[in-house]
Amino acid sequence: MRRILSIVAGVLMLAGVTAGCGLTPAGGDSGLTIYTARDKALAESVVKDFEAAYPEYQGKVRILTLGAQEASERVSAEKGRPQADVWWGGSQQQFTQAANADLLAPVPDQVRDRVPERYRDAQGRWVGEMVLAEVVFYNDQMLTPEQAPKDWDDLIKPEYRDKIVVRDVAASGTMRSIYSAMITRNGGANPEPGYEWLRKLDANTKVYAANPTDLYLRIQRQEAPISVWNLQDVMLQQKKTGAPFKPVATTSGVPQLIDGIAKVKGGPNGAAADKFLDFLLGVEKQKQLAEEYFQIPTVEQAGQPSWLAPLNLHEMPVDWSLAAEKETEWISYWSEHIKNKN
């Protein structure tokens, strides 16, 4: 109920902001509203560059930073009267569900064609902007590499009891993807072995952090040394704040999900959305984001980002189609029957 009220309140708040800014109804082109789960500094930097490239949008781009799951729920709640033009940042599962619910419009053809087929919806209703590696990481002021976990199954060993902080799962696209990957890894279509693995992880989890900032602060304050999260944000925290975070090249691999972007169907400013998508998915912008913001781009580049190879990561096979189909069921079960019960 609190989540529903929060979404409704946010819709009303954004509607008021939109009215105050004098936006036109659907089909107009006086501004741009973006719901994003991306790092705030990254999003603001991209928008600043977009406004420089398109001066007619100077000061007319609004960013609402949300968790990926919250963005998904908000776009769904607003279906009858869309408030956003672009939804930027979310998992393949979330975008697939939204596309199937008729919430998304096709992206411009030239944008779709820059993204390989494996990284986009077959009908072009969303495209992957980057490949997001999901990793174990630790505070290297608390643990040595020898003491740190080496693989995902290490996280459920008794020696790590109360040494793990986890971002609360249900509200986070990243965490929903990690937990879904663990279920497919341990049992595939039969979730019971995966649920048992998550019970053991719950037993080792000291606390569930309310949001990413809370997660980072708890690890930095040395409340516990270990967590799981997406590689990009771990690297950004190292760069921005000097956080003592070290990602682990887990021996069984890292889940690599497609993190995407979409045009909201019926959004107020469709033409502006098309321009933003074309700008963001441009080769040069993607190259810049790869080097400065630790993105693994889907748009083809001449070579790997310079920071990536030294990490020695390799991909864990994950049935993302199964995860997209079952994620809601799995995470609901975890919330009701596993969280804080072990």
HUPE-V688973 format. One record per residue. RES is the residue in one letter. NEAR is the number of other ideal C-beta (glycine too) atoms within 12 Angstrom. D_LAST is the distance of its C-alpha to the last C-alpha in Angstrom with 1 decimal. Layout:
BEGIN
res=RES near=NEAR d_last=D_LAST
res=RES near=NEAR d_last=D_LAST
END
This chain:
BEGIN
res=M near=7 d_last=25.3
res=R near=9 d_last=25.1
res=R near=21 d_last=25.1
res=I near=15 d_last=28.0
res=L near=12 d_last=30.0
res=S near=19 d_last=29.4
res=I near=29 d_last=30.8
res=V near=18 d_last=33.7
res=A near=16 d_last=34.5
res=G near=28 d_last=34.5
res=V near=31 d_last=36.8
res=L near=19 d_last=39.1
res=M near=18 d_last=39.1
res=L near=32 d_last=39.9
res=A near=24 d_last=42.5
res=G near=14 d_last=44.2
res=V near=20 d_last=44.2
res=T near=32 d_last=45.5
res=A near=16 d_last=48.3
res=G near=12 d_last=49.1
res=C near=22 d_last=49.6
res=G near=13 d_last=52.0
res=L near=30 d_last=50.3
res=T near=21 d_last=52.1
res=P near=18 d_last=50.7
res=A near=27 d_last=49.4
res=G near=17 d_last=51.8
res=G near=22 d_last=52.9
res=D near=24 d_last=52.6
res=S near=25 d_last=52.5
res=G near=38 d_last=49.2
res=L near=46 d_last=45.8
res=T near=42 d_last=42.3
res=I near=43 d_last=39.3
res=Y near=46 d_last=35.6
res=T near=41 d_last=33.9
res=A near=46 d_last=30.5
res=R near=43 d_last=32.3
res=D near=33 d_last=32.6
res=K near=23 d_last=34.9
res=A near=22 d_last=37.4
res=L near=34 d_last=37.7
res=A near=31 d_last=38.3
res=E near=20 d_last=40.8
res=S near=22 d_last=42.7
res=V near=38 d_last=43.0
res=V near=36 d_last=44.2
res=K near=19 d_last=46.7
res=D near=24 d_last=48.1
res=F near=34 d_last=48.2
res=E near=25 d_last=50.2
res=A near=17 d_last=52.6
res=A near=21 d_last=53.2
res=Y near=24 d_last=53.6
res=P near=11 d_last=55.3
res=E near=19 d_last=55.5
res=Y near=29 d_last=51.8
res=Q near=16 d_last=52.1
res=G near=17 d_last=50.0
res=K near=30 d_last=49.0
res=V near=39 d_last=45.7
res=R near=33 d_last=42.6
res=I near=36 d_last=39.1
res=L near=36 d_last=36.0
res=T near=27 d_last=32.9
res=L near=36 d_last=29.7
res=G near=39 d_last=26.5
res=A near=46 d_last=27.2
res=Q near=38 d_last=25.2
res=E near=33 d_last=27.0
res=A near=42 d_last=30.3
res=S near=43 d_last=29.7
res=E near=33 d_last=29.0
res=R near=41 d_last=32.0
res=V near=50 d_last=34.4
res=S near=31 d_last=33.4
res=A near=30 d_last=33.9
res=E near=34 d_last=37.3
res=K near=22 d_last=38.6
res=G near=14 d_last=41.4
res=R near=20 d_last=42.6
res=P near=38 d_last=41.2
res=Q near=40 d_last=41.1
res=A near=51 d_last=40.1
res=D near=49 d_last=42.3
res=V near=54 d_last=40.0
res=W near=52 d_last=36.2
res=W near=46 d_last=35.5
res=G near=47 d_last=32.2
res=G near=50 d_last=29.6
res=S near=48 d_last=28.3
res=Q near=45 d_last=30.4
res=Q near=42 d_last=28.0
res=Q near=48 d_last=28.6
res=F near=44 d_last=32.3
res=T near=33 d_last=32.6
res=Q near=32 d_last=31.1
res=A near=41 d_last=33.4
res=A near=34 d_last=36.4
res=N near=19 d_last=35.8
res=A near=21 d_last=35.6
res=D near=18 d_last=39.1
res=L near=34 d_last=38.0
res=L near=40 d_last=39.5
res=A near=32 d_last=43.1
res=P near=26 d_last=44.4
res=V near=41 d_last=44.8
res=P near=27 d_last=48.3
res=D near=17 d_last=49.6
res=Q near=20 d_last=50.3
res=V near=37 d_last=46.7
res=R near=32 d_last=45.3
res=D near=19 d_last=47.7
res=R near=31 d_last=46.6
res=V near=35 d_last=43.1
res=P near=17 d_last=42.8
res=E near=16 d_last=41.9
res=R near=16 d_last=38.5
res=Y near=33 d_last=37.4
res=R near=34 d_last=38.5
res=D near=32 d_last=38.7
res=A near=16 d_last=41.5
res=Q near=20 d_last=43.2
res=G near=29 d_last=42.8
res=R near=30 d_last=40.7
res=W near=47 d_last=38.5
res=V near=46 d_last=38.8
res=G near=40 d_last=36.5
res=E near=49 d_last=37.5
res=M near=41 d_last=35.5
res=V near=37 d_last=33.1
res=L near=43 d_last=29.9
res=A near=42 d_last=28.1
res=E near=46 d_last=24.3
res=V near=42 d_last=23.5
res=V near=43 d_last=21.2
res=F near=43 d_last=22.8
res=Y near=38 d_last=22.7
res=N near=33 d_last=24.6
res=D near=25 d_last=27.4
res=Q near=18 d_last=28.3
res=M near=25 d_last=25.1
res=L near=29 d_last=24.9
res=T near=12 d_last=27.7
res=P near=14 d_last=27.8
res=E near=9 d_last=27.4
res=Q near=21 d_last=24.1
res=A near=31 d_last=22.7
res=P near=34 d_last=20.8
res=K near=21 d_last=23.4
res=D near=21 d_last=21.6
res=W near=37 d_last=18.6
res=D near=20 d_last=17.1
res=D near=27 d_last=17.4
res=L near=40 d_last=14.6
res=I near=29 d_last=12.0
res=K near=21 d_last=13.9
res=P near=12 d_last=12.7
res=E near=17 d_last=15.6
res=Y near=31 d_last=14.2
res=R near=19 d_last=11.1
res=D near=17 d_last=11.8
res=K near=34 d_last=14.7
res=I near=40 d_last=13.9
res=V near=39 d_last=14.8
res=V near=41 d_last=14.6
res=R near=40 d_last=17.1
res=D near=30 d_last=15.7
res=V near=39 d_last=16.0
res=A near=31 d_last=17.7
res=A near=31 d_last=20.7
res=S near=40 d_last=21.4
res=G near=46 d_last=23.4
res=T near=43 d_last=22.6
res=M near=44 d_last=18.9
res=R near=45 d_last=19.3
res=S near=43 d_last=21.6
res=I near=47 d_last=19.4
res=Y near=47 d_last=16.5
res=S near=44 d_last=19.2
res=A near=45 d_last=20.8
res=M near=45 d_last=17.7
res=I near=40 d_last=17.6
res=T near=33 d_last=21.3
res=R near=30 d_last=21.3
res=N near=29 d_last=19.0
res=G near=22 d_last=20.4
res=G near=23 d_last=22.9
res=A near=18 d_last=23.8
res=N near=15 d_last=21.2
res=P near=32 d_last=17.9
res=E near=18 d_last=15.7
res=P near=18 d_last=15.7
res=G near=37 d_last=14.9
res=Y near=32 d_last=12.0
res=E near=22 d_last=10.6
res=W near=31 d_last=11.5
res=L near=40 d_last=9.7
res=R near=27 d_last=6.3
res=K near=26 d_last=7.4
res=L near=42 d_last=8.8
res=D near=30 d_last=6.1
res=A near=25 d_last=4.7
res=N near=31 d_last=8.5
res=T near=38 d_last=9.3
res=K near=25 d_last=11.0
res=V near=25 d_last=12.3
res=Y near=29 d_last=13.4
res=A near=31 d_last=17.2
res=A near=20 d_last=19.3
res=N near=25 d_last=22.0
res=P near=36 d_last=23.4
res=T near=21 d_last=25.4
res=D near=23 d_last=22.5
res=L near=40 d_last=20.8
res=Y near=31 d_last=24.0
res=L near=23 d_last=24.6
res=R near=32 d_last=21.2
res=I near=41 d_last=21.8
res=Q near=28 d_last=25.4
res=R near=19 d_last=24.8
res=Q near=20 d_last=22.7
res=E near=23 d_last=19.5
res=A near=29 d_last=17.9
res=P near=34 d_last=20.0
res=I near=43 d_last=18.4
res=S near=50 d_last=17.9
res=V near=45 d_last=18.9
res=W near=42 d_last=21.8
res=N near=44 d_last=25.2
res=L near=40 d_last=27.9
res=Q near=42 d_last=30.5
res=D near=44 d_last=28.8
res=V near=41 d_last=27.7
res=M near=35 d_last=31.4
res=L near=30 d_last=32.7
res=Q near=31 d_last=30.8
res=Q near=25 d_last=32.4
res=K near=20 d_last=35.7
res=K near=21 d_last=35.7
res=T near=18 d_last=34.0
res=G near=13 d_last=34.1
res=A near=31 d_last=30.3
res=P near=21 d_last=29.4
res=F near=37 d_last=27.3
res=K near=30 d_last=27.7
res=P near=38 d_last=26.7
res=V near=36 d_last=25.8
res=A near=28 d_last=27.9
res=T near=35 d_last=25.1
res=T near=17 d_last=26.7
res=S near=25 d_last=25.6
res=G near=23 d_last=26.8
res=V near=39 d_last=25.7
res=P near=43 d_last=25.3
res=Q near=34 d_last=28.5
res=L near=46 d_last=28.6
res=I near=41 d_last=31.7
res=D near=44 d_last=31.6
res=G near=48 d_last=34.4
res=I near=53 d_last=36.8
res=A near=55 d_last=38.5
res=K near=47 d_last=41.3
res=V near=47 d_last=40.3
res=K near=31 d_last=42.5
res=G near=24 d_last=45.0
res=G near=40 d_last=44.2
res=P near=36 d_last=47.0
res=N near=36 d_last=48.2
res=G near=32 d_last=48.1
res=A near=27 d_last=50.8
res=A near=37 d_last=49.1
res=A near=43 d_last=45.8
res=D near=29 d_last=47.9
res=K near=31 d_last=49.4
res=F near=47 d_last=46.1
res=L near=44 d_last=44.5
res=D near=30 d_last=47.7
res=F near=37 d_last=47.6
res=L near=47 d_last=43.9
res=L near=43 d_last=44.1
res=G near=27 d_last=47.4
res=V near=22 d_last=47.6
res=E near=19 d_last=48.5
res=K near=33 d_last=45.8
res=Q near=34 d_last=43.2
res=K near=23 d_last=44.6
res=Q near=23 d_last=44.4
res=L near=35 d_last=40.8
res=A near=31 d_last=39.9
res=E near=22 d_last=41.5
res=E near=24 d_last=40.8
res=Y near=33 d_last=37.3
res=F near=34 d_last=35.8
res=Q near=39 d_last=35.9
res=I near=37 d_last=36.3
res=P near=38 d_last=38.9
res=T near=35 d_last=39.4
res=V near=35 d_last=43.1
res=E near=17 d_last=45.0
res=Q near=26 d_last=45.9
res=A near=13 d_last=48.3
res=G near=12 d_last=45.6
res=Q near=19 d_last=42.1
res=P near=28 d_last=41.1
res=S near=15 d_last=42.1
res=W near=23 d_last=38.7
res=L near=28 d_last=36.8
res=A near=13 d_last=38.3
res=P near=12 d_last=37.4
res=L near=26 d_last=33.7
res=N near=15 d_last=34.0
res=L near=30 d_last=31.4
res=H near=18 d_last=31.5
res=E near=21 d_last=30.1
res=M near=29 d_last=27.2
res=P near=17 d_last=28.4
res=V near=35 d_last=26.4
res=D near=24 d_last=27.5
res=W near=35 d_last=27.7
res=S near=18 d_last=29.6
res=L near=26 d_last=26.8
res=A near=39 d_last=24.3
res=A near=33 d_last=26.8
res=E near=22 d_last=27.0
res=K near=30 d_last=23.3
res=E near=42 d_last=21.6
res=T near=24 d_last=21.6
res=E near=23 d_last=20.2
res=W near=40 d_last=17.4
res=I near=36 d_last=16.4
res=S near=19 d_last=16.7
res=Y near=25 d_last=14.3
res=W near=38 d_last=11.7
res=S near=26 d_last=12.4
res=E near=14 d_last=12.4
res=H near=20 d_last=9.7
res=I near=32 d_last=7.1
res=K near=26 d_last=7.6
res=N near=19 d_last=5.9
res=K near=15 d_last=3.8
res=N near=19 d_last=0.0
END
